[in-house]
């Protein structure tokens, strides 16, 4: 299958026609899974959400964050950190009407 530079956007469509709704492309050490069509996306993102919940690896940020933090964490550490952040924010009053109004008032002062 050959694709010219001007038709590079058409490559996933050609692969979809040849391989079906779900196919994998290996870009060096990275695996990219293509989901084409409503049914394939629903099955992957709703029915098998745990398998598709990971985040990609960003080489430039790994030496700094080492897979930690709310943005760069992945898997179980991310879930634990998310739960901790939500619990802490609720303890400080986030989501309650009174704190929301105070935040809006303070934001208007800036």
C-alpha positions in Angstrom: 0.0 0.0 0.0 1.6 3.3 -1.1 0.5 6.7 -0.1 2.0 10.0 -1.5 2.8 12.8 0.9 -0.3 14.7 -0.1 -2.5 11.8 0.8 -1.1 10.9 4.2 -4.4 11.8 5.8 -6.0 9.0 3.8 -3.8 6.2 5.3 -6.0 5.4 8.2 -9.0 5.1 5.9 -7.1 2.7 3.6 -6.0 0.6 6.6 -9.6 0.6 7.9 -10.9 -0.7 4.6 -8.2 -3.4 4.5 -8.0 -4.5 8.2 -11.4 -3.6 9.7 -12.7 -1.6 12.6 -9.8 -2.1 15.0 -6.2 -2.3 14.0 -2.8 -1.6 15.5 0.2 0.3 14.2 3.6 0.1 15.8 5.5 3.4 15.7 8.9 2.5 17.0 8.5 1.4 20.6 4.9 2.8 20.7 1.7 1.0 20.0 -1.2 2.9 18.4 -4.6 1.3 18.3 -7.0 2.7 15.8 -10.8 2.5 16.5 -13.0 3.1 13.5 -16.7 3.3 13.7 -19.2 3.8 16.5 -19.5 0.2 17.5 -15.8 -0.4 17.9 -15.4 2.8 19.9 -18.3 2.0 22.2 -17.0 -1.5 22.9 -13.5 -0.2 23.6 -14.2 2.9 25.6 -17.3 1.7 27.4 -17.3 -2.1 27.6 -13.5 -2.4 28.0 -12.8 1.0 29.6 -10.1 -0.4 31.9 -8.0 -1.8 29.1 -8.1 1.5 27.2 -7.7 3.9 30.1 -3.9 4.3 29.9 -2.1 7.4 28.9 0.7 7.7 26.4 4.4 8.1 27.4 5.9 11.5 26.9 9.6 11.2 26.8 10.5 14.8 27.5 8.5 14.9 30.8 9.5 11.6 32.2 12.9 12.7 33.6 11.2 15.6 35.4 7.9 14.0 36.7 8.9 10.3 36.6 5.3 9.2 36.0 3.9 11.1 39.0 1.4 14.0 39.2 -2.2 14.3 38.2 -1.3 14.8 34.6 1.5 12.4 34.0 0.5 9.5 36.3 -1.0 6.4 34.8 -2.9 3.3 36.0 -3.3 2.7 39.7 -1.2 5.6 40.9 -3.3 8.0 38.9 -6.5 6.6 40.4 -5.2 6.9 43.9 -4.0 10.5 43.3 -7.3 11.4 41.7 -9.3 10.0 44.6 -7.0 11.9 47.1 -7.4 15.2 45.2 -11.2 14.9 44.9 -11.5 14.0 48.6 -9.2 16.9 49.7 -11.0 19.4 47.5 -14.4 18.3 48.9 -13.0 18.7 52.4 -12.0 22.3 51.6 -15.6 22.9 50.3 -15.3 22.6 46.6 -18.6 21.7 44.9 -20.6 23.5 47.6 -22.5 26.6 46.6 -20.9 28.9 49.2 -17.3 28.2 48.1 -18.2 28.4 44.4 -19.7 31.9 44.9 -16.6 33.0 46.9 -14.3 31.8 44.1 -16.4 33.6 41.5 -16.2 36.8 43.5 -12.5 36.5 44.0 -12.0 35.8 40.3 -13.8 39.0 39.4 -11.4 41.0 41.5 -8.5 40.0 39.3 
